[in-house]
Structures are given as structure tokens and as C-alpha cells.
Amino acid sequence: MERSIQSHEKQADSRPTTNESSINGQLDGLAIKDNRTVVYQGTETAGESSSHTGSSVVEGWKNERTRSMEDNEMSLPSLAAAYTTILRGLGENPQRHGLLKTPWRAATAMQFFTKGYQEKIIDVMNDAIFDEDHDEMVIVKDIDMFSMCEHHLVPIFGRVHIGYLPNKRVLGLSKLASVSVPLTVNPATWVFSRNDPPPRSFSSYSRIVEIYSRRLQVQERLTKQIAVAITEALQPAGVGVVIEATHMCMVMRGVQKMNSKTVTSTMLGVFREDPKTRDEFLTLIRS
């Protein structure tokens, strides 16, 4: 169940579904148009399409496409040469003093911005999955996220909220005994935000986000990839992922809406099927 605040070239007709009514109002500014698309937060100006997401584009967490360090070294000269061509195409002089090292700096930066291609989810998951008799909702919210729009090669940045209902397997939960756990709404629900001291074991969530976000992305696919990776690794009763992000391709060009944000969600298992579970998750990430 994916929703995007971005209104694209063709906006969907308004068709609320029976399961969507309970979600309306849970996130500020989120107006459901149908079970996949919602309108801009603060504007209804149409922008460019950024969503062609289906199950075929979501890779399994054990079958990641990778790029090695050796690949980086081999491709760096050609990337730098490409940036030199870009500078010339823009009417600049690559031999100007301020631009002499720019192609190499830009090429190195782009490799860092897309370093998720050289990392594997399985390396994060394998040593962080534990058998644990805990079956209440776990939420990690306000995970900082930086990515690159695959359409314009400009930044996307925002926050990721992840929740899941364990099924006897947890991600790093067994190491949390010494951590001060803030309790919100439901005393059995563990909620962590960026304002709390970060438990070491919960770095697994940040790394999952980092691996998928440090690639050329669309937000809809990124949301689904995170949810699917957690589902395949833990086999939980359900997973919910919500991303709130700013797209520089909307802020600096196109519609140029400075305050617009795009919100996408993927709900799997009971988060999709049970309105009460979904509402609890959406309430907790707003708290």
C-alpha cells in the first residue's frame, strides 16, 4: 500500500477505499486520492512523474546488485572525464583554476552518493537477527535519509519511519536491555526516535535505509525495498514503512515549491490488513 504526496502529470481520480478512511488525518497534510496516490502537501500544482514502481523493481535482500571498490577505482577516470564534458557543455572552461579538480571531486562524490550499490543487506541482517519471544510492535522513527533522484540526479532528503510486528524474530532487540526505552501510547510498544540515545543494535535500521537510499532512486521504490528487505529477513506478522522527503528537483526546478514534501508508505501483512494496527503505527510515528 503505497501513497505519494506528489501529484504527477496525471493525477488519480478521488476514490477512497474502505480501508483508507482510517488513515486520513494520521499524517498532517496527507490527503488520500486513491489507494496509491495523494496530492502535494500545500499545493496541487502538477509536477513530473516519478513513479513507475512495481514488484519487479524490488530486489530480494539476498540478491543485491553490488559494485566493488575495484569497480570504483576503474570507473573513476571515465566518470571524471564525463564531468569534464558536462562542464564544457555548460559553457565553462574546465581549465579554469576553480574547476581544475572539479571533475575528480564530482566523480568521487557521486560514487559516495551511490555507495549503496557496493553494500549488501545480508551483511547487515545476518549478525543482527535474534530469536526473541516479543510479539508487540517495534518502531524506529526519524531515521535521516539522503538519496539521489534517478530522473534529475539531484538530492532527495528526509526521514524514514519503520515499524514491524515481530513473529519470534527481532532485529537487534536482544541487545536493548540496558537502554532507556521511551514508552508512547502503548506500554508494550517500543518507540525510538532521533531525539533518544541511539542504541547500537538499532544501527541496523539506519544501515538498511542507507544501503537502499544511497542509490539512484524514486521514493516509492525506496519505501518498498526497505519494507520488503525487513519482511524477507524477519518474516514478521507485518511491516510498515513511511518516508517523508524533500525533492530538490521540485524545490530548485519544475514546480519550485519550497515547502512541499512527498510522503510514501508501504504496508505489508497486518499493517495492510488490520486498520487498528495501521492506525497505531501511524499515531506512534507522529508522537
NORTAMO-V323797 format. One line per field, one symbol per residue. ss: DSSP state (2 for helix, 1 for strand, 0 for the rest). phi: phi as a letter, one per 40 degrees, with the letter a starting at -180 (. if undefined). psi: psi as a letter, one per 40 degrees, with the letter a starting at -180 (. if undefined). A space follows every 50 residues. Layout:
ss = ???
phi = ???
psi = ???
This chain:
ss = 00010000000000000000000000000001000011000000000000 00002220000000000022222222222222222222200000002220 02222222222220222200222220001110000011111111111110 00001111111111100011102220000000100000011100000002 22222222222220011022222222222222220001111111111222 2000000000011111111222202222222222220
phi = .bbbccccdbccccacbccccccdgcbdgcbcbacbbbcdcgabccbccb babaccccccccbccbbccccccccdccccccccccdcccgcbcccdcbd bddcccccccccdbcccbbbcccccdcbbbcacbbbcbbbbfccbbabcc cbfbcbaibbbbbabcbgbbbgccccccccbcbbgbdcbcbbbcccdccc cccdccccccccccacbbcccddccccccccccbfccabbbbbbabbccc ccafcfbcbcbbbbabbbgccccbdcccccccccccc
psi = hhhhdhhadhiiihghideddedhedhhehhhdaedhiiiheifhiaihe hghiddehiieefihihiddddddeddddddddddddddeeiheeideed eddddddddddddfeddeihddddddeehihhghfihhhhifhhhhahhe defiihiaihhhiihigehigedeeedehhhhhhcheehhhhieeihhid deeddddddddddfihiiddddddddddddddddfidiihhhhhihhded deabdfhdeiihhiihhibddddhddddddddddee.
